[in-house]
Amino acid sequence: MTNGNIWRLSATELAALTRAGDLSAEEAVQASLDRMHHVNPALNAVVEDLSTEALDHARALDRTRANGAPVGPLHGVPITIKVNVDQKGHATTNGVIALRDAIAPDDAPVVVNLQKAGAVVIGRTNTPEFSFRADTDNPLYGRTHNPWGRHISPGGSSGGAAAAVMAGIGALGHGNDIGGSLRYPAAATGAVTVKPGLGRVPAWNPSQKAERGILAQSMSVQGLITRNAADLHLSMPSLIAPDARDPFHVPMPWRGEAPGEPIKVAFTKQTFSYALHPEVDKALDTARDALIDAGYLVEEINPPNAFECGRVGYRTLMGEVLTLMKSDIEAAGSQTIRNIFDVYFQEFPPIVGHDLIQALAQRSHYAREWALFMQDYPLVLSPFLPQPFFKPDRDTEGPEGIHEVLGCAVYSYAMNFLGLPAASVPARLAELPNGPQPINIQIAARRWREDMAVDAAVAIEERVGKMAPELWDRMGALV
């Protein structure tokens, strides 16, 4: 491995080398910084370059190791942090011009946990305004581009994180997800992620002026985007470490009890009124066959009330947004984001007042139905989107655009409303008329069993292959 190729290493490979002393933290970080400076101008994935403090941190880690002190599981692993999470001394802009000077007084729990594990933050990544689009563009930083080409949106809201990690800028990308914001960018770029379940990862921004609404508290989660599934097993145990600033965090080990074998998987191609594209159909079959080959017992059966649960869940979220966020969006948002929210409210008519209280109560009914279903089927393999990923700015094209981008993503936001973990992993590279495009599928898991979702993602990846090497072979022409 030459110095010029260190950036290609996975987080697992890097950590093994740095912990053993075969590679310094400074070398690992410098390689990622060099890669960032080479490809980021074309991508605009990282919007705040932290080269100087990253190298200082890496050198300090090297000194610590040289002095014989114990090192963390992510020792010297370069990472990025999304700009909607507090990092002390840096602006938590959330992609909004009015927040460009909102300097964080302290680190958020996820930043503390990752750095405590030895990770080194090399930059902060882009997000759409208010982190509330499935695409990544804003008036403050501009558009992030997908490393596969400009025919595909990079996804959102963690679009900068996914574009960065898949392009080789850091081995791990931090993101978050209230309706799909980890899984949309993973699907757009062929990355791997797991949306943790409710209460799994401590979350809080010291800069926030008021507590978040109950839907934001119960649907939004922090997570990581990676180039390969095994890196989630390496990194997530550090991310989920307790932090007393989140009083509702549940401190549990990453690994649960070994499940009985064979593990049953519910397999569904149900897309309700949305057409299933042939390439997505093939990706689902490939993922199913990979799991069967790995020893899983896969049965075609539809999970309970996914469509109703997803729609009610997102309509309740829109009710909270209408009540708690709309004034901020009107005051500080661009005309583009204001128009998008107007159409969100058409696609998902907000549930408010007495009906909102009833919908929140109904959430327990949906969660119970899924809990009972998952006694027999601990995993659910489904589409993430029924169609290949959409073009940039598709969500600015009125009701039809929002319907295609967000309306069809029932299996995405249903998992947020249920509070269940859900992994996204590529199962196919489609060669479409506009250019190449990864096709990711989703694997939902029982409550607290993120590890099982990631195990299934590993099994699929081992049989399908990783997307990053193919991407890097093509990037010379695409970036």
C-alpha positions in Angstrom: 0.0 0.0 0.0 1.6 3.3 -1.2 1.0 6.5 0.6 -1.1 7.6 -2.3 -3.6 4.8 -1.7 -4.0 5.0 2.0 -7.3 6.9 1.5 -8.8 3.8 -0.1 -8.5 1.8 3.1 -11.7 1.0 5.1 -12.1 2.2 8.6 -11.5 -1.4 9.8 -8.3 -1.7 7.8 -7.0 1.8 8.9 -7.8 1.1 12.6 -5.9 -2.2 12.5 -2.8 -0.5 11.1 -2.8 2.6 13.3 -3.5 0.6 16.5 -0.7 -1.8 15.7 1.7 1.1 14.9 2.1 0.0 11.3 0.7 3.4 10.1 0.7 6.6 12.0 -2.5 8.6 12.6 -0.9 11.5 10.9 -0.2 9.4 7.8 -3.8 8.2 7.7 -5.2 11.7 8.2 -2.9 13.3 5.7 -3.9 10.8 3.0 -7.6 11.6 3.5 -6.8 15.4 3.5 -4.9 15.0 0.2 -7.8 13.1 -1.3 -10.2 15.8 -0.1 -8.2 18.6 -1.6 -8.0 16.7 -4.9 -11.7 15.7 -5.4 -13.8 18.0 -3.1 -13.6 21.1 -5.4 -15.7 19.1 -7.9 -18.0 17.6 -5.3 -18.6 20.3 -2.7 -19.2 17.6 -0.2 -17.0 19.1 2.6 -17.9 22.7 3.2 -15.5 23.4 6.1 -11.9 22.2 5.8 -10.4 21.3 9.2 -7.0 20.2 7.9 -5.0 22.2 10.5 -6.8 20.9 13.6 -7.1 17.4 12.2 -3.3 17.1 11.7 -2.7 18.6 15.2 -5.1 16.0 16.6 -3.5 13.1 14.7 0.0 14.1 15.9 -1.3 14.2 19.5 -2.7 10.7 19.0 0.6 9.5 17.7 2.4 10.9 20.8 -0.1 9.3 23.0 0.5 5.9 21.4 4.3 6.4 21.5 4.0 7.0 25.2 2.4 3.6 25.7 -1.1 4.9 26.5 -4.1 2.7 25.4 -5.6 3.7 22.1 -9.3 3.7 21.0 -11.0 1.4 18.5 -11.1 4.2 15.9 -7.5 5.4 16.6 -6.5 7.8 13.8 -9.5 7.1 11.5 -10.4 10.2 9.5 -14.1 11.1 9.7 -16.4 14.0 8.7 -19.2 15.6 10.7 -22.4 17.0 9.3 -22.9 20.8 9.7 -26.2 20.4 11.6 -24.5 18.9 14.7 -22.5 20.9 17.2 -18.7 20.8 17.1 -17.1 23.2 19.6 -15.9 26.4 18.0 -17.6 25.8 14.6 -20.9 27.1 13.2 -23.8 24.7 13.3 -25.3 26.3 10.2 -27.9 23.6 9.2 -27.4 24.9 5.7 -29.0 28.2 6.6 -27.4 31.6 5.9 -28.9 33.1 9.0 -27.0 30.5 11.1 -23.6 31.0 9.6 -22.3 32.6 12.9 -24.1 30.1 15.3 -20.9 28.9 16.9 -21.3 25.8 19.0 -20.2 26.2 22.7 -19.5 22.5 23.1 -19.4 19.2 21.2 -22.6 17.1 20.6 -22.6 13.6 22.1 -21.7 11.9 18.8 -18.7 14.2 18.3 -17.5 13.4 21.9 -18.0 9.7 21.4 -16.2 9.5 18.0 -13.3 11.5 19.2 -13.1 9.6 22.5 -12.7 6.5 20.3 -9.8 8.0 18.5 -11.4 9.3 15.3 -10.1 12.5 13.7 -12.5 15.0 12.2 -11.1 16.3 8.9 -14.1 18.4 7.8 -17.7 19.3 8.1 -20.2 18.2 5.4 -23.0 19.8 3.5 -26.7 19.6 4.2 -29.8 21.2 2.6 -31.5 24.1 4.4 -32.9 23.0 7.7 -31.6 19.5 6.8 -35.1 18.8 5.3 -34.6 17.7 1.7 -33.7 14.4 0.1 -31.3 16.5 -2.0 -28.3 18.6 -0.9 -28.2 22.2 -2.0 -28.5 25.5 -0.2 -27.7 29.3 -0.7 -25.0 29.2 2.0 -22.6 26.6 0.5 -24.2 25.6 -2.8 -24.9 22.2 -4.3 -23.2 18.9 -3.4 -22.6 16.7 -6.4 -22.8 12.9 -6.5 -19.4 11.3 -7.3 -21.2 8.9 -9.7 -22.0 11.9 -11.9 -24.3 14.9 -12.0 -27.2 13.0 -13.5 -28.1 11.8 -9.9 -28.8 13.8 -6.8 -26.4 13.0 -4.0 -29.4 12.5 -1.7 -30.1 14.3 1.5 -30.1 15.5 4.0 -26.7 13.8 4.7 -25.7 14.2 1.0 -22.3 15.8 1.8 -21.4 12.9 4.2 -22.2 10.2 1.6 -20.6 12.0 -1.3 -17.5 12.5 0.8 -17.1 9.0 2.1 -17.7 7.3 -1.2 -15.2 9.6 -2.9 -12.6 8.6 -0.4 -12.8 11.7 1.8 -12.6 10.1 5.3 -13.5 6.5 6.1 -16.6 7.4 8.0 -19.2 10.1 7.5 -21.5 11.2 10.3 -25.1 12.0 9.4 -28.6 11.9 10.8 -32.1 10.7 9.8 -35.6 11.9 10.6 -37.3 10.4 7.5 -34.4 8.9 5.4 -31.5 11.3 5.7 -28.9 8.6 6.2 -30.5 6.1 3.8 -31.3 8.5 0.9 -27.7 9.5 0.4 -26.5 6.0 0.9 -28.9 4.8 -1.8 -27.8 7.7 -4.1 -24.1 6.9 -3.8 -24.0 3.1 -3.2 -22.8 3.6 0.4 -23.8 1.5 3.4 -25.6 2.8 6.5 -27.9 1.7 9.3 -30.5 4.1 10.7 -30.4 3.3 14.4 -33.6 2.8 16.3 -35.2 5.1 18.8 -33.0 5.8 21.9 -29.9 4.0 20.5 -27.6 7.0 19.9 -27.3 9.9 22.4 -28.3 13.2 20.7 -28.3 16.8 21.7 -26.9 20.1 20.4 -25.6 22.4 23.2 -26.3 25.4 20.9 -30.0 24.7 20.6 -32.2 27.4 22.1 -35.2 25.1 22.9 -35.9 21.4 23.1 -37.0 19.7 19.9 -40.6 18.6 19.4 -41.7 15.2 20.4 -41.7 13.9 16.8 -38.2 15.2 16.2 -37.1 13.6 19.4 -38.6 10.2 18.6 -38.0 10.0 14.8 -34.6 11.7 14.4 -31.5 9.6 15.0 -27.7 10.0 14.6 -25.7 7.6 12.5 -22.8 6.9 10.2 -22.3 6.3 6.5 -19.6 4.0 5.3 -18.1 2.4 2.2 -18.6 -1.1 3.5 -20.9 -2.8 6.0 -18.2 -4.2 8.3 -17.1 -0.7 9.2 -20.5 -0.2 10.9 -19.7 -3.1 13.3 -16.4 -1.3 14.0 -17.7 2.2 14.5 -21.3 2.0 15.9 -20.3 0.6 19.3 -18.4 3.9 19.9 -21.2 6.1 18.5 -23.8 4.6 20.9 -21.8 5.2 24.1 -23.9 6.9 26.8 -24.0 10.6 27.3 -26.1 12.0 30.2 -27.1 15.0 28.2 -29.6 12.8 26.4 -31.8 11.5 29.2 -33.7 9.1 26.9 -30.7 7.3 25.5 -30.8 3.6 26.3 -27.3 2.3 27.1 -27.2 -1.2 25.6 -24.4 -3.2 24.0 -24.1 -3.2 20.2 -24.4 -6.9 19.9 -27.6 -8.7 21.1 -28.1 -12.3 21.9 -27.3 -14.7 19.1 -30.5 -15.3 17.3 -31.9 -18.8 16.6 -30.9 -20.2 13.2 -31.9 -20.0 10.5 -32.9 -16.3 10.7 -36.2 -15.7 9.0 -36.5 -12.7 6.7 -39.7 -11.3 5.4 -39.3 -10.3 1.8 -41.6 -7.8 0.2 -41.8 -6.1 -3.2 -45.0 -4.3 -2.3 -44.8 -0.7 -3.5 -48.5 0.2 -3.2 -49.5 2.5 -6.0 -45.9 3.2 -7.1 -44.4 1.3 -10.0 -41.5 -1.0 -9.3 -38.6 -0.3 -11.8 -37.1 -3.5 -13.3 -33.6 -2.5 -12.0 -35.0 -2.2 -8.4 -36.8 -5.6 -8.9 -33.5 -7.2 -10.0 -31.7 -5.6 -7.0 -34.3 -7.1 -4.6 -33.9 -10.5 -6.2 -30.1 -10.3 -5.9 -30.3 -9.3 -2.2 -32.8 -12.1 -1.5 -30.6 -14.7 -3.2 -27.6 -13.5 -1.4 -29.3 -13.9 2.0 -30.5 -17.4 1.0 -27.0 -18.3 0.1 -25.8 -17.0 3.5 -28.2 -19.3 5.3 -31.1 -17.0 5.9 -34.7 -18.3 5.5 -36.4 -15.8 3.2 -40.2 -15.8 2.8 -42.2 -13.5 0.6 -44.7 -11.9 2.9 -45.8 -8.3 3.4 -45.3 -6.6 6.8 -48.3 -5.1 8.5 -49.7 -1.7 7.5 -46.5 -0.3 6.1 -48.2 2.3 3.9 -50.7 3.5 6.5 -48.0 3.7 9.2 -45.6 5.6 7.0 -48.2 8.1 5.8 -49.6 8.7 9.2 -46.1 9.0 10.6 -45.0 11.6 8.1 -48.2 13.6 8.4 -47.8 13.8 12.2 -44.2 15.0 11.6 -45.5 17.6 9.2 -48.0 18.7 11.9 -45.1 19.3 14.3 -43.1 21.1 11.6 -46.1 23.3 10.8 -46.4 24.2 14.5 -42.8 24.6 15.5 -40.7 25.2 12.4 -42.8 27.0 9.8 -42.1 30.5 11.2 -38.3 29.9 11.1 -38.5 28.5 7.6 -40.5 31.6 6.5 -38.1 34.0 8.2 -34.7 32.4 7.3 -35.3 30.0 4.4 -34.8 30.7 0.7 -37.8 30.9 -1.6 -36.8 27.4 -2.8 -37.1 25.7 0.6 -40.3 27.6 1.3 -41.8 26.4 -1.9 -40.7 22.8 -1.1 -42.3 22.9 2.3 -45.6 24.2 0.8 -45.6 21.1 -1.4 -44.6 18.8 1.5 -47.8 20.1 3.2 -49.8 19.1 0.1 -48.3 15.7 -0.2 -48.5 15.0 3.6 -51.4 17.1 4.9 -50.3 18.0 8.5 -52.1 16.3 11.3 -52.7 19.0 14.0 -54.6 19.6 17.2 -56.7 16.9 18.6 -56.0 14.6 15.6 -52.3 14.9 16.3 -52.7 13.6 19.8 -54.7 10.7 18.4 -52.1 10.0 15.8 -49.4 9.9 18.4 -51.4 7.4 20.4 -51.9 5.3 17.2 -48.1 5.0 16.9 -48.1 2.4 19.6 -50.6 0.3 17.6 -48.3 0.3 14.6 -45.2 -0.5 16.7 -47.0 -3.3 18.4 -48.1 -4.8 15.0 -44.5 -4.8 13.8 -43.2 -6.1 17.1 -45.5 -9.1 16.8 -44.7 -9.6 13.2 -40.9 -9.5 14.0 -41.2 -12.2 16.5 -41.5 -14.5 13.5 -39.5 -12.4 11.0 -36.6 -10.5 12.8 -35.6 -8.9 9.5 -37.6 -7.3 6.6 -36.1 -7.0 3.2 -37.8 -4.3 1.1 -37.3 -1.7 -1.5 -36.0 1.6 -0.3 -37.2 3.5 -3.3 -39.3 1.8 -6.0 -37.4 3.6 -8.8 -33.8 4.4 -9.4 -32.5 7.5 -7.7 -33.8 10.8 -9.0 -32.1 13.7 -10.7 -30.8 16.9 -8.8 -33.6 19.3 -7.8 -36.4 16.9 -8.7 -38.0 18.0 -5.4 -38.3 21.5 -6.7 -40.6 20.4 -9.5 -43.9 20.8 -7.7 -46.3 18.0 -6.5 -45.1 15.5 -9.1 -41.5 15.9 -8.0 -42.2 15.6 -4.3 -44.4 12.6 -4.9 -41.5 10.9 -6.7 -38.8 11.9 -4.2 -40.6 11.6 -0.9 -44.1 10.3 -1.4 -43.0 6.9 -2.6 -40.4 6.3 0.2 -42.9 4.6 2.5 -40.5 2.0 3.9 -38.1 4.9 4.8 -40.1 7.1 7.0 -42.3 4.3 8.4 -39.1 3.0 10.2 -38.6 6.5 11.8 -42.2 6.5 13.0 -41.8 3.0 14.4 -38.4 3.7 15.9 -36.9 0.6 14.3 -33.4 0.1 12.9 -33.0 -0.1 9.1 -29.9 -0.7 7.0 -29.3 0.4 3.4 -26.9 -1.6 1.3 -26.3 -1.6 -2.5 -27.4 -4.8 -4.3 -26.9 -3.7 -8.0 -25.2 -1.2 -10.2 -27.6 -0.2 -12.9 -26.3 1.0 -16.3 -29.1 3.5 -17.2 -29.3 5.8 -20.2 -28.2 8.8 -18.2 -25.3 7.0 -16.6 -24.4 4.4 -13.9 -26.4 4.3 -10.7 -26.2 2.1 -7.6 -29.5 0.5 -6.4 -29.7 0.0 -2.7 -32.3 -2.0 -0.8 -33.4 -1.7 2.8 -33.2 -4.3 5.7 -35.3 -3.4 8.7 -34.7 -5.2 12.0 -36.2 -5.9 15.4 -36.0 -3.1 18.0 -32.4 -2.8 19.4 -31.1 -5.2 16.7 -29.1 -2.9 14.5 -26.4 -5.5 14.6 -28.7 -8.0 12.8 -29.5 -5.6 10.1 -25.8 -4.9 9.6 -25.0 -8.7 9.6 -27.5 -9.1 6.7 -25.9 -6.1 4.9 -22.5 -7.8 5.3 -23.9 -11.0 3.8 -25.3 -9.2 0.8 -22.1 -7.2 0.3 -19.9 -10.3 0.5 -21.9 -11.8 -2.4 -22.6 -8.7 -4.5 -19.4 -6.7 -4.0 -18.6 -3.2 -2.8 -19.5 -0.2 -4.9 -16.5 2.1 -4.0 -13.8 0.4 -6.1 -16.1 0.5 -9.2 -16.8 4.2 -8.4 -13.1 5.1 -8.1 -12.4 3.5 -11.4 -15.0 5.7 -13.1 -14.4 8.9 -11.2 -11.6 10.2 -13.5 -14.3 10.8 -16.1 -17.1 11.7 -13.8 -15.6 14.2 -11.4 
